[in-house]
Amino acid sequence: MLAEFDASSPVSSKDIYRLERLRFRRLQARTFDGIVNAPPPPGYPAPRINLLRIAVALWQEVHDVADASSPLQEEANARLAVLRREGGS
């Protein structure tokens, strides 16, 4: 089915998958930034360092999937620099 789709589409199924994965991961990363940048509720079970590491992993994937020199890669680079300074490795 994918071969048939690719034969008739100007955009390959792999490119569509990559773009959707990038869009979804960016939404996750931006949403997670809100969690990392707010004080956790009392008794929150995850230490802040764990939250920072998750945020780094999300932004790293955005960086890796985005086209080189794209605004998304630049956004990921900026967030990664901040998160790593805060201790997210």
Phi and psi restraints in degrees (range 20) as a CNS / XPLOR table:
assign (resid 1 and name C) (resid 2 and name N)
       (resid 2 and name CA) (resid 2 and name C) 1.0 -66.4 20.0 2
assign (resid 2 and name N) (resid 2 and name CA)
       (resid 2 and name C) (resid 3 and name N) 1.0 -37.1 20.0 2
assign (resid 2 and name C) (resid 3 and name N)
       (resid 3 and name CA) (resid 3 and name C) 1.0 -62.7 20.0 2
assign (resid 3 and name N) (resid 3 and name CA)
       (resid 3 and name C) (resid 4 and name N) 1.0 -40.8 20.0 2
assign (resid 3 and name C) (resid 4 and name N)
       (resid 4 and name CA) (resid 4 and name C) 1.0 -64.1 20.0 2
assign (resid 4 and name N) (resid 4 and name CA)
       (resid 4 and name C) (resid 5 and name N) 1.0 -43.7 20.0 2
assign (resid 4 and name C) (resid 5 and name N)
       (resid 5 and name CA) (resid 5 and name C) 1.0 -60.6 20.0 2
assign (resid 5 and name N) (resid 5 and name CA)
       (resid 5 and name C) (resid 6 and name N) 1.0 -48.6 20.0 2
assign (resid 5 and name C) (resid 6 and name N)
       (resid 6 and name CA) (resid 6 and name C) 1.0 -61.5 20.0 2
assign (resid 6 and name N) (resid 6 and name CA)
       (resid 6 and name C) (resid 7 and name N) 1.0 -34.1 20.0 2
assign (resid 6 and name C) (resid 7 and name N)
       (resid 7 and name CA) (resid 7 and name C) 1.0 -68.2 20.0 2
assign (resid 7 and name N) (resid 7 and name CA)
       (resid 7 and name C) (resid 8 and name N) 1.0 -27.0 20.0 2
assign (resid 7 and name C) (resid 8 and name N)
       (resid 8 and name CA) (resid 8 and name C) 1.0 -109.1 20.0 2
assign (resid 8 and name N) (resid 8 and name CA)
       (resid 8 and name C) (resid 9 and name N) 1.0 -0.9 20.0 2
assign (resid 8 and name C) (resid 9 and name N)
       (resid 9 and name CA) (resid 9 and name C) 1.0 -110.8 20.0 2
assign (resid 9 and name N) (resid 9 and name CA)
       (resid 9 and name C) (resid 10 and name N) 1.0 142.0 20.0 2
assign (resid 9 and name C) (resid 10 and name N)
       (resid 10 and name CA) (resid 10 and name C) 1.0 -72.4 20.0 2
assign (resid 10 and name N) (resid 10 and name CA)
       (resid 10 and name C) (resid 11 and name N) 1.0 -15.8 20.0 2
assign (resid 10 and name C) (resid 11 and name N)
       (resid 11 and name CA) (resid 11 and name C) 1.0 -119.5 20.0 2
assign (resid 11 and name N) (resid 11 and name CA)
       (resid 11 and name C) (resid 12 and name N) 1.0 128.6 20.0 2
assign (resid 11 and name C) (resid 12 and name N)
       (resid 12 and name CA) (resid 12 and name C) 1.0 -70.9 20.0 2
assign (resid 12 and name N) (resid 12 and name CA)
       (resid 12 and name C) (resid 13 and name N) 1.0 157.0 20.0 2
assign (resid 12 and name C) (resid 13 and name N)
       (resid 13 and name CA) (resid 13 and name C) 1.0 -62.9 20.0 2
assign (resid 13 and name N) (resid 13 and name CA)
       (resid 13 and name C) (resid 14 and name N) 1.0 -33.3 20.0 2
assign (resid 13 and name C) (resid 14 and name N)
       (resid 14 and name CA) (resid 14 and name C) 1.0 -65.3 20.0 2
assign (resid 14 and name N) (resid 14 and name CA)
       (resid 14 and name C) (resid 15 and name N) 1.0 -40.1 20.0 2
assign (resid 14 and name C) (resid 15 and name N)
       (resid 15 and name CA) (resid 15 and name C) 1.0 -67.1 20.0 2
assign (resid 15 and name N) (resid 15 and name CA)
       (resid 15 and name C) (resid 16 and name N) 1.0 -40.4 20.0 2
assign (resid 15 and name C) (resid 16 and name N)
       (resid 16 and name CA) (resid 16 and name C) 1.0 -62.8 20.0 2
assign (resid 16 and name N) (resid 16 and name CA)
       (resid 16 and name C) (resid 17 and name N) 1.0 -45.1 20.0 2
assign (resid 16 and name C) (resid 17 and name N)
       (resid 17 and name CA) (resid 17 and name C) 1.0 -60.0 20.0 2
assign (resid 17 and name N) (resid 17 and name CA)
       (resid 17 and name C) (resid 18 and name N) 1.0 -45.7 20.0 2
assign (resid 17 and name C) (resid 18 and name N)
       (resid 18 and name CA) (resid 18 and name C) 1.0 -61.0 20.0 2
assign (resid 18 and name N) (resid 18 and name CA)
       (resid 18 and name C) (resid 19 and name N) 1.0 -44.8 20.0 2
assign (resid 18 and name C) (resid 19 and name N)
       (resid 19 and name CA) (resid 19 and name C) 1.0 -66.5 20.0 2
assign (resid 19 and name N) (resid 19 and name CA)
       (resid 19 and name C) (resid 20 and name N) 1.0 -39.6 20.0 2
assign (resid 19 and name C) (resid 20 and name N)
       (resid 20 and name CA) (resid 20 and name C) 1.0 -68.0 20.0 2
assign (resid 20 and name N) (resid 20 and name CA)
       (resid 20 and name C) (resid 21 and name N) 1.0 -40.0 20.0 2
assign (resid 20 and name C) (resid 21 and name N)
       (resid 21 and name CA) (resid 21 and name C) 1.0 -62.0 20.0 2
assign (resid 21 and name N) (resid 21 and name CA)
       (resid 21 and name C) (resid 22 and name N) 1.0 -43.1 20.0 2
assign (resid 21 and name C) (resid 22 and name N)
       (resid 22 and name CA) (resid 22 and name C) 1.0 -62.9 20.0 2
assign (resid 22 and name N) (resid 22 and name CA)
       (resid 22 and name C) (resid 23 and name N) 1.0 -46.0 20.0 2
assign (resid 22 and name C) (resid 23 and name N)
       (resid 23 and name CA) (resid 23 and name C) 1.0 -62.2 20.0 2
assign (resid 23 and name N) (resid 23 and name CA)
       (resid 23 and name C) (resid 24 and name N) 1.0 -45.5 20.0 2
assign (resid 23 and name C) (resid 24 and name N)
       (resid 24 and name CA) (resid 24 and name C) 1.0 -64.9 20.0 2
assign (resid 24 and name N) (resid 24 and name CA)
       (resid 24 and name C) (resid 25 and name N) 1.0 -44.5 20.0 2
assign (resid 24 and name C) (resid 25 and name N)
       (resid 25 and name CA) (resid 25 and name C) 1.0 -65.2 20.0 2
assign (resid 25 and name N) (resid 25 and name CA)
       (resid 25 and name C) (resid 26 and name N) 1.0 -37.5 20.0 2
assign (resid 25 and name C) (resid 26 and name N)
       (resid 26 and name CA) (resid 26 and name C) 1.0 -64.1 20.0 2
assign (resid 26 and name N) (resid 26 and name CA)
       (resid 26 and name C) (resid 27 and name N) 1.0 -42.2 20.0 2
assign (resid 26 and name C) (resid 27 and name N)
       (resid 27 and name CA) (resid 27 and name C) 1.0 -61.2 20.0 2
assign (resid 27 and name N) (resid 27 and name CA)
       (resid 27 and name C) (resid 28 and name N) 1.0 -41.7 20.0 2
assign (resid 27 and name C) (resid 28 and name N)
       (resid 28 and name CA) (resid 28 and name C) 1.0 -62.6 20.0 2
assign (resid 28 and name N) (resid 28 and name CA)
       (resid 28 and name C) (resid 29 and name N) 1.0 -45.8 20.0 2
assign (resid 28 and name C) (resid 29 and name N)
       (resid 29 and name CA) (resid 29 and name C) 1.0 -62.8 20.0 2
assign (resid 29 and name N) (resid 29 and name CA)
       (resid 29 and name C) (resid 30 and name N) 1.0 -44.8 20.0 2
assign (resid 29 and name C) (resid 30 and name N)
       (resid 30 and name CA) (resid 30 and name C) 1.0 -66.2 20.0 2
assign (resid 30 and name N) (resid 30 and name CA)
       (resid 30 and name C) (resid 31 and name N) 1.0 -39.1 20.0 2
assign (resid 30 and name C) (resid 31 and name N)
       (resid 31 and name CA) (resid 31 and name C) 1.0 -65.7 20.0 2
assign (resid 31 and name N) (resid 31 and name CA)
       (resid 31 and name C) (resid 32 and name N) 1.0 -41.8 20.0 2
assign (resid 31 and name C) (resid 32 and name N)
       (resid 32 and name CA) (resid 32 and name C) 1.0 -65.7 20.0 2
assign (resid 32 and name N) (resid 32 and name CA)
       (resid 32 and name C) (resid 33 and name N) 1.0 -31.0 20.0 2
assign (resid 32 and name C) (resid 33 and name N)
       (resid 33 and name CA) (resid 33 and name C) 1.0 -56.1 20.0 2
assign (resid 33 and name N) (resid 33 and name CA)
       (resid 33 and name C) (resid 34 and name N) 1.0 -38.1 20.0 2
assign (resid 33 and name C) (resid 34 and name N)
       (resid 34 and name CA) (resid 34 and name C) 1.0 -62.7 20.0 2
assign (resid 34 and name N) (resid 34 and name CA)
       (resid 34 and name C) (resid 35 and name N) 1.0 -36.1 20.0 2
assign (resid 34 and name C) (resid 35 and name N)
       (resid 35 and name CA) (resid 35 and name C) 1.0 -70.5 20.0 2
assign (resid 35 and name N) (resid 35 and name CA)
       (resid 35 and name C) (resid 36 and name N) 1.0 -42.8 20.0 2
assign (resid 35 and name C) (resid 36 and name N)
       (resid 36 and name CA) (resid 36 and name C) 1.0 -68.7 20.0 2
assign (resid 36 and name N) (resid 36 and name CA)
       (resid 36 and name C) (resid 37 and name N) 1.0 -34.9 20.0 2
assign (resid 36 and name C) (resid 37 and name N)
       (resid 37 and name CA) (resid 37 and name C) 1.0 -87.4 20.0 2
assign (resid 37 and name N) (resid 37 and name CA)
       (resid 37 and name C) (resid 38 and name N) 1.0 -2.6 20.0 2
assign (resid 37 and name C) (resid 38 and name N)
       (resid 38 and name CA) (resid 38 and name C) 1.0 -110.4 20.0 2
assign (resid 38 and name N) (resid 38 and name CA)
       (resid 38 and name C) (resid 39 and name N) 1.0 150.4 20.0 2
assign (resid 38 and name C) (resid 39 and name N)
       (resid 39 and name CA) (resid 39 and name C) 1.0 -66.1 20.0 2
assign (resid 39 and name N) (resid 39 and name CA)
       (resid 39 and name C) (resid 40 and name N) 1.0 137.3 20.0 2
assign (resid 39 and name C) (resid 40 and name N)
       (resid 40 and name CA) (resid 40 and name C) 1.0 -68.0 20.0 2
assign (resid 40 and name N) (resid 40 and name CA)
       (resid 40 and name C) (resid 41 and name N) 1.0 152.6 20.0 2
assign (resid 40 and name C) (resid 41 and name N)
       (resid 41 and name CA) (resid 41 and name C) 1.0 -63.1 20.0 2
assign (resid 41 and name N) (resid 41 and name CA)
       (resid 41 and name C) (resid 42 and name N) 1.0 153.9 20.0 2
assign (resid 41 and name C) (resid 42 and name N)
       (resid 42 and name CA) (resid 42 and name C) 1.0 -54.3 20.0 2
assign (resid 42 and name N) (resid 42 and name CA)
       (resid 42 and name C) (resid 43 and name N) 1.0 134.4 20.0 2
assign (resid 42 and name C) (resid 43 and name N)
       (resid 43 and name CA) (resid 43 and name C) 1.0 77.7 20.0 2
assign (resid 43 and name N) (resid 43 and name CA)
       (resid 43 and name C) (resid 44 and name N) 1.0 12.1 20.0 2
assign (resid 43 and name C) (resid 44 and name N)
       (resid 44 and name CA) (resid 44 and name C) 1.0 -60.0 20.0 2
assign (resid 44 and name N) (resid 44 and name CA)
       (resid 44 and name C) (resid 45 and name N) 1.0 130.8 20.0 2
assign (resid 44 and name C) (resid 45 and name N)
       (resid 45 and name CA) (resid 45 and name C) 1.0 -74.9 20.0 2
assign (resid 45 and name N) (resid 45 and name CA)
       (resid 45 and name C) (resid 46 and name N) 1.0 -19.9 20.0 2
assign (resid 45 and name C) (resid 46 and name N)
       (resid 46 and name CA) (resid 46 and name C) 1.0 -98.8 20.0 2
assign (resid 46 and name N) (resid 46 and name CA)
       (resid 46 and name C) (resid 47 and name N) 1.0 129.2 20.0 2
assign (resid 46 and name C) (resid 47 and name N)
       (resid 47 and name CA) (resid 47 and name C) 1.0 -64.4 20.0 2
assign (resid 47 and name N) (resid 47 and name CA)
       (resid 47 and name C) (resid 48 and name N) 1.0 151.3 20.0 2
assign (resid 47 and name C) (resid 48 and name N)
       (resid 48 and name CA) (resid 48 and name C) 1.0 -56.1 20.0 2
assign (resid 48 and name N) (resid 48 and name CA)
       (resid 48 and name C) (resid 49 and name N) 1.0 -37.4 20.0 2
assign (resid 48 and name C) (resid 49 and name N)
       (resid 49 and name CA) (resid 49 and name C) 1.0 -60.3 20.0 2
assign (resid 49 and name N) (resid 49 and name CA)
       (resid 49 and name C) (resid 50 and name N) 1.0 -36.9 20.0 2
assign (resid 49 and name C) (resid 50 and name N)
       (resid 50 and name CA) (resid 50 and name C) 1.0 -66.1 20.0 2
assign (resid 50 and name N) (resid 50 and name CA)
       (resid 50 and name C) (resid 51 and name N) 1.0 -39.8 20.0 2
assign (resid 50 and name C) (resid 51 and name N)
       (resid 51 and name CA) (resid 51 and name C) 1.0 -63.8 20.0 2
assign (resid 51 and name N) (resid 51 and name CA)
       (resid 51 and name C) (resid 52 and name N) 1.0 -41.0 20.0 2
assign (resid 51 and name C) (resid 52 and name N)
       (resid 52 and name CA) (resid 52 and name C) 1.0 -62.8 20.0 2
assign (resid 52 and name N) (resid 52 and name CA)
       (resid 52 and name C) (resid 53 and name N) 1.0 -40.5 20.0 2
assign (resid 52 and name C) (resid 53 and name N)
       (resid 53 and name CA) (resid 53 and name C) 1.0 -65.4 20.0 2
assign (resid 53 and name N) (resid 53 and name CA)
       (resid 53 and name C) (resid 54 and name N) 1.0 -39.2 20.0 2
assign (resid 53 and name C) (resid 54 and name N)
       (resid 54 and name CA) (resid 54 and name C) 1.0 -64.4 20.0 2
assign (resid 54 and name N) (resid 54 and name CA)
       (resid 54 and name C) (resid 55 and name N) 1.0 -43.9 20.0 2
assign (resid 54 and name C) (resid 55 and name N)
       (resid 55 and name CA) (resid 55 and name C) 1.0 -60.8 20.0 2
assign (resid 55 and name N) (resid 55 and name CA)
       (resid 55 and name C) (resid 56 and name N) 1.0 -42.2 20.0 2
assign (resid 55 and name C) (resid 56 and name N)
       (resid 56 and name CA) (resid 56 and name C) 1.0 -61.2 20.0 2
assign (resid 56 and name N) (resid 56 and name CA)
       (resid 56 and name C) (resid 57 and name N) 1.0 -44.2 20.0 2
assign (resid 56 and name C) (resid 57 and name N)
       (resid 57 and name CA) (resid 57 and name C) 1.0 -61.9 20.0 2
assign (resid 57 and name N) (resid 57 and name CA)
       (resid 57 and name C) (resid 58 and name N) 1.0 -41.5 20.0 2
assign (resid 57 and name C) (resid 58 and name N)
       (resid 58 and name CA) (resid 58 and name C) 1.0 -65.2 20.0 2
assign (resid 58 and name N) (resid 58 and name CA)
       (resid 58 and name C) (resid 59 and name N) 1.0 -48.5 20.0 2
assign (resid 58 and name C) (resid 59 and name N)
       (resid 59 and name CA) (resid 59 and name C) 1.0 -67.6 20.0 2
assign (resid 59 and name N) (resid 59 and name CA)
       (resid 59 and name C) (resid 60 and name N) 1.0 -31.8 20.0 2
assign (resid 59 and name C) (resid 60 and name N)
       (resid 60 and name CA) (resid 60 and name C) 1.0 -63.9 20.0 2
assign (resid 60 and name N) (resid 60 and name CA)
       (resid 60 and name C) (resid 61 and name N) 1.0 -39.7 20.0 2
assign (resid 60 and name C) (resid 61 and name N)
       (resid 61 and name CA) (resid 61 and name C) 1.0 -66.4 20.0 2
assign (resid 61 and name N) (resid 61 and name CA)
       (resid 61 and name C) (resid 62 and name N) 1.0 -40.0 20.0 2
assign (resid 61 and name C) (resid 62 and name N)
       (resid 62 and name CA) (resid 62 and name C) 1.0 -57.8 20.0 2
assign (resid 62 and name N) (resid 62 and name CA)
       (resid 62 and name C) (resid 63 and name N) 1.0 -47.0 20.0 2
assign (resid 62 and name C) (resid 63 and name N)
       (resid 63 and name CA) (resid 63 and name C) 1.0 -57.8 20.0 2
assign (resid 63 and name N) (resid 63 and name CA)
       (resid 63 and name C) (resid 64 and name N) 1.0 -45.3 20.0 2
assign (resid 63 and name C) (resid 64 and name N)
       (resid 64 and name CA) (resid 64 and name C) 1.0 -70.1 20.0 2
assign (resid 64 and name N) (resid 64 and name CA)
       (resid 64 and name C) (resid 65 and name N) 1.0 -31.7 20.0 2
assign (resid 64 and name C) (resid 65 and name N)
       (resid 65 and name CA) (resid 65 and name C) 1.0 -89.2 20.0 2
assign (resid 65 and name N) (resid 65 and name CA)
       (resid 65 and name C) (resid 66 and name N) 1.0 -28.1 20.0 2
assign (resid 65 and name C) (resid 66 and name N)
       (resid 66 and name CA) (resid 66 and name C) 1.0 -69.4 20.0 2
assign (resid 66 and name N) (resid 66 and name CA)
       (resid 66 and name C) (resid 67 and name N) 1.0 152.0 20.0 2
assign (resid 66 and name C) (resid 67 and name N)
       (resid 67 and name CA) (resid 67 and name C) 1.0 -64.3 20.0 2
assign (resid 67 and name N) (resid 67 and name CA)
       (resid 67 and name C) (resid 68 and name N) 1.0 145.5 20.0 2
assign (resid 67 and name C) (resid 68 and name N)
       (resid 68 and name CA) (resid 68 and name C) 1.0 -57.7 20.0 2
assign (resid 68 and name N) (resid 68 and name CA)
       (resid 68 and name C) (resid 69 and name N) 1.0 139.0 20.0 2
assign (resid 68 and name C) (resid 69 and name N)
       (resid 69 and name CA) (resid 69 and name C) 1.0 63.2 20.0 2
assign (resid 69 and name N) (resid 69 and name CA)
       (resid 69 and name C) (resid 70 and name N) 1.0 17.4 20.0 2
assign (resid 69 and name C) (resid 70 and name N)
       (resid 70 and name CA) (resid 70 and name C) 1.0 -82.8 20.0 2
assign (resid 70 and name N) (resid 70 and name CA)
       (resid 70 and name C) (resid 71 and name N) 1.0 159.4 20.0 2
assign (resid 70 and name C) (resid 71 and name N)
       (resid 71 and name CA) (resid 71 and name C) 1.0 -58.1 20.0 2
assign (resid 71 and name N) (resid 71 and name CA)
       (resid 71 and name C) (resid 72 and name N) 1.0 -33.2 20.0 2
assign (resid 71 and name C) (resid 72 and name N)
       (resid 72 and name CA) (resid 72 and name C) 1.0 -67.1 20.0 2
assign (resid 72 and name N) (resid 72 and name CA)
       (resid 72 and name C) (resid 73 and name N) 1.0 -38.9 20.0 2
assign (resid 72 and name C) (resid 73 and name N)
       (resid 73 and name CA) (resid 73 and name C) 1.0 -68.2 20.0 2
assign (resid 73 and name N) (resid 73 and name CA)
       (resid 73 and name C) (resid 74 and name N) 1.0 -37.8 20.0 2
assign (resid 73 and name C) (resid 74 and name N)
       (resid 74 and name CA) (resid 74 and name C) 1.0 -64.6 20.0 2
assign (resid 74 and name N) (resid 74 and name CA)
       (resid 74 and name C) (resid 75 and name N) 1.0 -41.5 20.0 2
assign (resid 74 and name C) (resid 75 and name N)
       (resid 75 and name CA) (resid 75 and name C) 1.0 -61.6 20.0 2
assign (resid 75 and name N) (resid 75 and name CA)
       (resid 75 and name C) (resid 76 and name N) 1.0 -43.9 20.0 2
assign (resid 75 and name C) (resid 76 and name N)
       (resid 76 and name CA) (resid 76 and name C) 1.0 -63.1 20.0 2
assign (resid 76 and name N) (resid 76 and name CA)
       (resid 76 and name C) (resid 77 and name N) 1.0 -43.0 20.0 2
assign (resid 76 and name C) (resid 77 and name N)
       (resid 77 and name CA) (resid 77 and name C) 1.0 -58.8 20.0 2
assign (resid 77 and name N) (resid 77 and name CA)
       (resid 77 and name C) (resid 78 and name N) 1.0 -44.0 20.0 2
assign (resid 77 and name C) (resid 78 and name N)
       (resid 78 and name CA) (resid 78 and name C) 1.0 -63.5 20.0 2
assign (resid 78 and name N) (resid 78 and name CA)
       (resid 78 and name C) (resid 79 and name N) 1.0 -46.2 20.0 2
assign (resid 78 and name C) (resid 79 and name N)
       (resid 79 and name CA) (resid 79 and name C) 1.0 -66.0 20.0 2
assign (resid 79 and name N) (resid 79 and name CA)
       (resid 79 and name C) (resid 80 and name N) 1.0 -40.2 20.0 2
assign (resid 79 and name C) (resid 80 and name N)
       (resid 80 and name CA) (resid 80 and name C) 1.0 -61.6 20.0 2
assign (resid 80 and name N) (resid 80 and name CA)
       (resid 80 and name C) (resid 81 and name N) 1.0 -40.9 20.0 2
assign (resid 80 and name C) (resid 81 and name N)
       (resid 81 and name CA) (resid 81 and name C) 1.0 -60.6 20.0 2
assign (resid 81 and name N) (resid 81 and name CA)
       (resid 81 and name C) (resid 82 and name N) 1.0 -45.5 20.0 2
assign (resid 81 and name C) (resid 82 and name N)
       (resid 82 and name CA) (resid 82 and name C) 1.0 -64.8 20.0 2
assign (resid 82 and name N) (resid 82 and name CA)
       (resid 82 and name C) (resid 83 and name N) 1.0 -49.2 20.0 2
assign (resid 82 and name C) (resid 83 and name N)
       (resid 83 and name CA) (resid 83 and name C) 1.0 -63.5 20.0 2
assign (resid 83 and name N) (resid 83 and name CA)
       (resid 83 and name C) (resid 84 and name N) 1.0 -37.8 20.0 2
assign (resid 83 and name C) (resid 84 and name N)
       (resid 84 and name CA) (resid 84 and name C) 1.0 -69.6 20.0 2
assign (resid 84 and name N) (resid 84 and name CA)
       (resid 84 and name C) (resid 85 and name N) 1.0 -36.0 20.0 2
assign (resid 84 and name C) (resid 85 and name N)
       (resid 85 and name CA) (resid 85 and name C) 1.0 -62.9 20.0 2
assign (resid 85 and name N) (resid 85 and name CA)
       (resid 85 and name C) (resid 86 and name N) 1.0 -33.9 20.0 2
assign (resid 85 and name C) (resid 86 and name N)
       (resid 86 and name CA) (resid 86 and name C) 1.0 -77.6 20.0 2
assign (resid 86 and name N) (resid 86 and name CA)
       (resid 86 and name C) (resid 87 and name N) 1.0 -3.3 20.0 2
assign (resid 86 and name C) (resid 87 and name N)
       (resid 87 and name CA) (resid 87 and name C) 1.0 109.7 20.0 2
assign (resid 87 and name N) (resid 87 and name CA)
       (resid 87 and name C) (resid 88 and name N) 1.0 13.7 20.0 2
assign (resid 87 and name C) (resid 88 and name N)
       (resid 88 and name CA) (resid 88 and name C) 1.0 -85.3 20.0 2
assign (resid 88 and name N) (resid 88 and name CA)
       (resid 88 and name C) (resid 89 and name N) 1.0 14.1 20.0 2
